[in-house]
Amino acid sequence: MKIIKVLRISFLFILIFLGEIAISFSDKSSVEKVIPSEEKKPISLKLSNNLSAYESMQGLDQQIETFMKKWNIVGASVAVVKDERLIYTKGFGFADKENNVNVEPKHLFRVASVSKLITATAIMRLVEDGKLSLTDTVFGANGILNQEEFLNFKDPRINTITLKNLLNHSSGWTNKKGDPMFQNLAIAKKMDKELPINSETVIQYVLENRKLDYTPGKKSVYSNFGYAVLGLIIEKSTNLSYEDYVISQVLNPIGIYDMRLGKSLEQDKYENEVKYYGLKGERNVLSSLGTGEMVPKYYGGNSIETLGSAGGWLASPTELMKLIVAIDGFDLREDILSNESIVEMTKSSKKIRPFGWTGTDKNGYWWRTGTLSGTSALVKREKNGISWVLIINTSPKYGARFPIQINKTIIRGLATVDDWPSYDLFDYYEPRYINRELFLTTN
C-alpha cells in the first residue's frame, strides 16, 4: 500500500511539474478592476516563443521573417486562433533593439484604432445592460452629453446625432478641415487651454466651431472624433473612468488582465511595453504635449492620452485574441455579448460601416486595422474558425494602407499549414516547481 501511495503521489507531482490544463475563460461575471497578480496573471506573461515552435507552423514563421526584412520592421508579434483555441503566439525581432531585448508574447504594443473595437464592445455591454440605447441622442438638452459646455453648437443637426451614428461613423463630421484628434496645438490655442488637452476640450471645440458635412445617418465617413465621444459617453453612463469601466466590466470578466491605455512618452512606457521606431529619415514634429520641443511623432508628436477610446489602447496579441474569441459569434466559447449584439455590430453595407470593426463582408470575414506612427496592426476573423492578429512596433511605409501587406503575409503563411496544432495555449499553466521530497513525505 505504501508503494502504491508513493506512486500515486509521484504521478500527481509529475502532473503539477509539467503543468495542468484548466479552463480559464468561463467566468463571465462582472468583477472589480483586477490588478495582475500571481492569481490573475495575464496569460501572455505565462507564454514564451518556444511554446509556438511547431514544425507545422514554420512556413508562417518564414513568411513573417521575410515580411520584416522587406519592410525594415524592428519588432512584431503574432497570435493565431483556430476553433477558439490559441494555437500560436510568437514574437519576432526586437522589443528594444538598443538593449537587445527580443519580442516575446508578453510584450504590449500600441494597437491604435483597434481600440475602436474595444470601445464598441463596451458600448454594446451598456446597451445590453439597459444603460444606453442605440437610438439615444448624444447632444442637446435631451442628449446623453447634455452638460453646459456641450450645449453651444453651430449646426442644429447635431441635435439628431444618435449613439448608433457614432458607432458606425455616420455622425455627419468629416476630416475636411483636418482630424481634430491630431490638432492638439491648434485646438489648445483656439480654446485658450494649456497642453496637453483632454478629449472634452476637443469635443467642445468641434461642437462650437465645425458644422456637419452631411446629414447624420446618410453615410459613413471614418471618424476618430466620434469614438472619442463614445469614450466620454461611457464615463457619463457609468460614473467610472473610461479605462476603469472597460477593464473591470469587459476585460477582467473574460480573463484579460494586461490591456491598458498607453502613454505618449518613452519614459512613461510600461515595463513590458515595446519601444517604438520611425521610418528612416522621418522628421520630428512639435510636441503635442506643450513642451515646445521637436519630438518623434511616436513619442510626443501624437497624444496617445487624448486619443484614448479612439486609439490609445495597449495589448499583446495573446490578450487581444482573448477579446476576439469573446465577440466572434462562434459557439465553442461563450461570448461576452449576445448573438443579437454581435450581429448588430457586424452589419455593414456600401454606405454604412459596422460598429468597431473596419469592415465585414457577406463571406464571414471581419477585420480591424490600426495605424499610428510607430505601430501598425491588423486583426482578422475568418469564417473558417481562424482568427489572427499581427502588430509591429515600427512606422509603416504606407501608413494606413500598410495592413494590406500584413494581410498578404499572414494569408501566405497560413496557406502553408497542413497540420494544425491541437494544443490550446489559452489554457496553458506554467509548471510549478516544488520540493519533491517534502511533497512525498507529507501525509
C-alpha positions in Angstrom: 0.0 0.0 0.0 2.9 2.3 0.8 4.4 1.8 -2.6 1.0 2.5 -4.3 0.6 5.6 -2.3 4.1 6.8 -3.2 3.4 6.0 -6.9 0.1 8.0 -6.8 1.8 11.0 -5.2 4.7 10.7 -7.7 2.2 10.8 -10.6 0.5 13.8 -9.1 3.8 15.5 -8.7 4.6 14.9 -12.4 1.3 16.4 -13.4 2.0 19.6 -11.4 5.5 19.8 -12.6 4.5 19.6 -16.3 1.7 22.0 -15.9 -2.0 21.4 -15.8 -4.8 22.3 -18.2 -7.6 24.4 -16.8 -10.3 26.4 -18.4 -9.8 30.0 -17.5 -12.4 31.5 -19.9 -15.7 30.6 -18.2 -16.0 33.4 -15.6 -18.2 36.0 -17.3 -19.4 37.7 -14.2 -18.8 41.4 -13.6 -15.8 42.0 -11.3 -14.0 44.8 -9.8 -10.9 46.0 -11.7 -8.2 43.4 -11.1 -4.6 44.3 -10.8 -2.5 41.5 -12.2 -1.1 39.1 -9.5 0.0 35.5 -9.4 -3.6 34.5 -9.1 -4.7 36.7 -12.0 -1.6 36.6 -14.1 -2.1 37.5 -17.7 -1.8 34.5 -20.0 0.6 36.5 -22.2 3.1 36.6 -19.3 3.0 32.8 -18.9 3.9 32.1 -22.6 7.1 32.2 -24.5 8.1 31.9 -28.1 9.3 28.3 -27.8 5.8 27.1 -27.0 4.9 28.0 -30.6 7.9 26.4 -32.2 5.8 23.9 -34.2 7.2 22.3 -37.2 3.9 22.7 -39.0 4.0 26.5 -38.5 7.5 27.0 -39.9 6.1 28.3 -43.2 4.3 31.0 -41.3 7.5 31.8 -39.4 9.3 32.2 -42.7 6.7 34.5 -44.2 6.8 36.8 -41.2 10.6 36.9 -41.2 10.6 37.8 -44.9 8.0 40.4 -44.3 10.0 42.0 -41.6 13.2 42.1 -43.6 11.4 43.5 -46.7 9.8 46.4 -44.8 12.6 47.0 -42.2 10.3 46.1 -39.3 12.2 46.2 -35.9 9.8 44.0 -34.0 6.5 42.2 -34.5 4.1 39.9 -32.6 1.6 37.4 -33.9 -1.2 35.3 -32.5 -3.4 32.8 -34.3 -6.7 31.2 -33.0 -8.3 28.2 -34.6 -11.7 27.0 -33.4 -11.4 29.4 -30.5 -8.1 27.8 -29.3 -5.0 29.8 -29.2 -2.6 27.7 -31.2 0.2 30.1 -31.9 1.6 33.2 -30.3 5.1 34.4 -31.1 7.3 37.5 -31.2 9.8 38.4 -33.9 12.7 40.8 -33.9 13.3 43.3 -31.1 11.1 44.9 -28.4 14.1 47.1 -27.7 16.8 46.9 -30.3 19.3 49.1 -28.4 19.2 46.8 -25.4 18.9 43.6 -27.5 15.5 42.6 -26.0 13.6 40.1 -28.2 9.9 40.3 -28.7 8.0 37.7 -26.6 4.3 37.1 -26.2 4.3 39.1 -23.0 5.1 42.4 -24.8 2.5 45.1 -25.2 2.1 47.1 -28.3 0.0 50.2 -29.2 -2.9 48.9 -31.2 -4.1 52.3 -32.5 -7.6 52.1 -34.0 -8.1 48.5 -32.9 -9.1 50.5 -29.8 -12.4 51.3 -31.5 -13.3 47.6 -31.4 -12.7 47.7 -27.6 -14.8 50.8 -27.3 -17.7 49.4 -29.4 -17.8 46.3 -27.3 -18.0 48.3 -24.1 -20.9 50.4 -25.5 -22.8 47.2 -26.5 -22.4 45.9 -23.0 -24.0 49.0 -21.7 -26.8 48.7 -24.3 -27.4 45.1 -23.1 -27.4 46.2 -19.5 -30.1 48.8 -20.3 -28.0 51.8 -19.5 -27.9 53.0 -23.1 -29.9 52.6 -26.3 -28.6 52.8 -29.9 -31.3 55.4 -30.6 -30.3 57.7 -27.7 -29.4 61.2 -28.9 -25.9 62.3 -27.9 -26.0 66.1 -27.8 -28.5 68.8 -26.9 -30.7 69.3 -23.8 -32.1 65.8 -24.0 -28.9 64.1 -25.1 -26.5 61.9 -23.1 -23.9 64.6 -23.1 -26.1 67.5 -22.1 -23.6 69.3 -19.8 -23.4 73.0 -20.2 -20.1 73.1 -22.1 -21.5 71.0 -24.9 -24.8 72.9 -25.5 -23.3 75.6 -27.7 -23.0 74.3 -31.3 -23.3 75.9 -34.7 -25.3 73.2 -36.6 -28.8 72.3 -35.3 -28.4 68.8 -36.9 -26.0 67.9 -34.1 -29.2 67.5 -32.0 -30.1 64.5 -34.1 -26.8 62.5 -33.8 -27.5 59.1 -32.1 -25.3 56.6 -30.4 -25.6 54.4 -33.4 -24.4 57.2 -35.7 -21.2 57.4 -33.6 -20.7 53.6 -33.7 -21.0 53.3 -37.4 -19.2 56.6 -38.3 -22.3 58.3 -39.7 -22.4 61.2 -37.4 -22.1 63.9 -40.1 -18.5 65.0 -39.5 -15.6 64.5 -41.9 -11.9 65.5 -41.7 -12.1 68.1 -44.5 -10.7 70.6 -42.0 -8.3 68.0 -40.5 -8.8 65.3 -37.9 -9.4 67.2 -34.6 -7.9 64.3 -32.6 -4.5 65.3 -34.1 -4.8 69.0 -33.9 -4.0 69.5 -30.2 -1.8 72.6 -30.7 -4.4 74.5 -32.7 -7.3 73.5 -30.5 -5.5 74.4 -27.3 -4.7 77.9 -28.8 -8.3 78.4 -30.0 -9.9 77.2 -26.7 -7.3 79.0 -24.6 -6.3 75.8 -22.8 -2.9 74.6 -21.6 -1.4 71.5 -23.2 -1.9 68.6 -23.0 -5.6 68.9 -23.7 -8.2 66.2 -22.9 -11.0 64.8 -25.1 -13.6 67.1 -23.5 -11.8 70.1 -24.9 -11.6 68.6 -28.3 -15.3 67.8 -28.2 -16.2 71.3 -27.1 -14.1 72.8 -29.9 -15.7 70.7 -32.6 -19.2 71.5 -31.4 -18.6 75.2 -31.3 -16.5 75.6 -34.5 -17.5 72.9 -37.0 -20.7 72.4 -38.9 -21.7 68.9 -40.0 -20.6 68.0 -43.5 -23.6 65.7 -44.2 -26.9 64.7 -42.5 -26.3 62.1 -39.7 -27.1 58.6 -40.8 -26.8 59.2 -44.5 -23.4 57.6 -45.0 -20.3 56.6 -43.1 -17.2 58.7 -43.1 -14.4 57.4 -40.8 -14.2 59.4 -37.6 -11.7 59.2 -34.8 -13.6 62.0 -33.2 -16.8 60.0 -33.0 -15.1 57.3 -31.0 -13.6 59.9 -28.6 -17.1 61.0 -27.9 -18.1 57.4 -27.2 -15.4 57.2 -24.5 -17.0 60.2 -22.8 -20.4 58.6 -23.1 -19.1 55.5 -21.3 -17.9 57.7 -18.4 -21.2 59.7 -18.2 -23.2 56.5 -18.2 -21.2 54.6 -15.6 -19.6 57.2 -13.3 -16.3 55.5 -13.9 -13.4 56.5 -16.0 -13.5 55.0 -19.5 -10.4 52.8 -18.8 -11.8 51.6 -15.4 -15.1 50.6 -16.9 -13.6 48.7 -19.9 -11.1 46.9 -17.7 -13.5 46.0 -14.9 -16.6 45.2 -16.9 -15.3 44.0 -20.3 -11.7 42.7 -20.0 -11.3 41.3 -16.5 -14.5 39.2 -16.7 -13.1 37.3 -19.7 -9.7 36.8 -18.1 -7.8 39.7 -19.7 -5.5 41.4 -17.1 -2.8 43.2 -19.1 -4.6 45.6 -21.5 -4.5 49.3 -20.7 -4.4 52.8 -22.1 -0.9 53.8 -23.2 1.2 56.9 -22.7 2.8 59.3 -25.1 6.4 59.4 -23.9 9.1 56.8 -23.9 9.9 57.4 -20.3 6.3 56.6 -19.4 6.0 53.3 -21.2 5.1 50.1 -19.2 7.7 47.6 -18.2 6.6 45.0 -20.8 5.8 47.5 -23.5 7.9 47.6 -26.7 9.9 50.5 -27.8 8.7 52.3 -31.0 10.6 53.2 -34.1 10.1 55.5 -37.0 10.9 55.4 -40.7 14.4 56.2 -41.7 14.8 59.9 -42.1 11.4 60.7 -40.6 11.3 64.3 -39.4 10.5 65.3 -35.8 7.4 67.4 -35.1 6.4 70.0 -32.4 5.3 68.2 -29.2 1.6 67.9 -28.8 2.1 68.0 -25.0 3.1 71.6 -24.9 6.8 71.2 -24.1 7.9 73.3 -27.1 10.3 70.5 -28.2 10.7 68.9 -31.6 10.0 65.2 -31.0 9.3 62.0 -32.9 5.7 61.6 -33.8 5.6 58.3 -31.9 7.0 59.8 -28.7 5.0 63.0 -28.1 4.1 64.1 -31.6 0.8 62.3 -31.3 -1.0 62.5 -27.9 -1.9 58.9 -27.0 -3.8 60.1 -23.9 -6.1 62.3 -26.0 -6.8 59.5 -28.5 -7.9 57.3 -25.6 -11.1 55.4 -26.7 -10.3 56.1 -30.4 -6.8 54.8 -30.5 -5.0 54.7 -27.1 -5.0 51.0 -26.0 -2.0 48.7 -25.5 -2.3 45.0 -25.9 -0.4 41.8 -26.5 -1.7 39.7 -29.4 -2.5 36.9 -27.0 -4.7 39.1 -24.8 -6.3 40.7 -27.8 -7.2 37.3 -29.2 -9.0 36.6 -25.9 -11.2 39.5 -26.6 -11.8 38.5 -30.2 -13.0 35.0 -29.3 -15.4 36.6 -26.9 -17.1 38.6 -29.7 -16.6 36.4 -32.7 -20.0 34.8 -32.8 -18.7 31.2 -32.7 -20.1 29.0 -30.0 -17.2 26.9 -28.8 -16.5 29.5 -26.1 -19.1 31.8 -24.5 -19.2 35.3 -25.9 -19.4 38.3 -23.7 -22.1 39.8 -25.9 -25.4 38.3 -27.1 -25.7 37.0 -30.6 -28.1 39.8 -31.4 -25.4 42.4 -30.3 -22.7 40.7 -32.4 -25.0 40.7 -35.4 -25.8 44.4 -34.9 -22.1 45.2 -34.6 -21.1 43.5 -37.8 -23.9 44.8 -40.1 -22.5 46.8 -43.0 -23.3 48.0 -46.5 -21.7 50.0 -49.2 -22.5 53.2 -47.4 -22.6 52.2 -43.7 -19.7 50.8 -41.7 -20.0 48.2 -38.9 -19.5 49.0 -35.2 -15.9 48.9 -34.1 -14.7 46.8 -37.0 -13.1 48.4 -40.0 -15.1 46.2 -42.3 -17.2 43.0 -42.6 -18.4 41.1 -45.6 -21.0 38.5 -46.6 -18.4 35.8 -46.6 -17.9 35.9 -42.9 -14.7 37.9 -42.8 -14.4 40.7 -40.2 -11.3 42.9 -39.9 -9.9 45.7 -37.8 -6.9 47.8 -38.7 -4.9 50.2 -36.6 -2.1 52.5 -37.6 -0.1 55.3 -35.9 3.4 56.5 -36.2 5.4 53.7 -34.6 2.9 50.9 -35.0 0.5 49.1 -37.3 -1.9 46.3 -36.5 -4.4 44.0 -38.3 -6.9 41.8 -36.6 -8.9 39.4 -38.7 -11.8 36.9 -38.1 -12.4 34.4 -40.8 -15.5 32.2 -41.4 -13.4 29.0 -41.2 -12.8 29.5 -37.4 -9.4 31.0 -37.8 -8.7 34.5 -36.3 -5.4 36.2 -36.1 -3.5 39.4 -35.3 -0.2 40.9 -36.3 1.2 44.0 -34.7 4.5 45.9 -35.4 6.5 48.5 -33.4 7.8 50.4 -36.5 6.2 53.2 -38.5 4.8 51.5 -41.6 5.9 52.8 -45.0 2.4 53.2 -46.5 0.7 54.5 -43.4 -3.0 53.4 -43.0 -2.6 51.2 -46.2 0.1 49.1 -44.7 -2.2 46.4 -43.2 -2.7 45.2 -46.8 0.9 44.0 -46.6 0.2 42.4 -43.2 -2.8 40.6 -44.6 -0.9 39.2 -47.6 1.9 37.9 -45.3 -0.4 36.0 -43.0 -2.6 34.6 -45.8 0.5 33.2 -47.5 1.9 31.9 -44.2 -1.3 30.1 -43.1 -1.7 28.6 -46.5 1.5 26.5 -45.8 -0.1 24.9 -42.7 -1.2 21.3 -43.3 -1.3 20.0 -39.7 -2.8 22.4 -37.2 -1.6 22.3 -33.6 -4.1 20.7 -31.2 -2.9 22.4 -28.0 -4.8 25.4 -26.6 -2.4 28.0 -25.2 -5.2 29.9 -23.7 -5.4 27.1 -21.1 -1.6 26.9 -20.6 -0.5 26.7 -16.9 3.1 27.3 -16.0 4.9 24.3 -14.4 5.1 24.7 -10.7 8.4 23.6 -9.2 8.2 22.2 -5.6 10.3 20.3 -3.2 9.8 16.7 -4.3 11.0 15.1 -1.0 8.7 17.3 1.1 5.8 16.5 -1.2 6.3 12.8 -1.0 6.6 12.7 2.8 3.6 14.9 3.5 0.6 13.0 4.9 
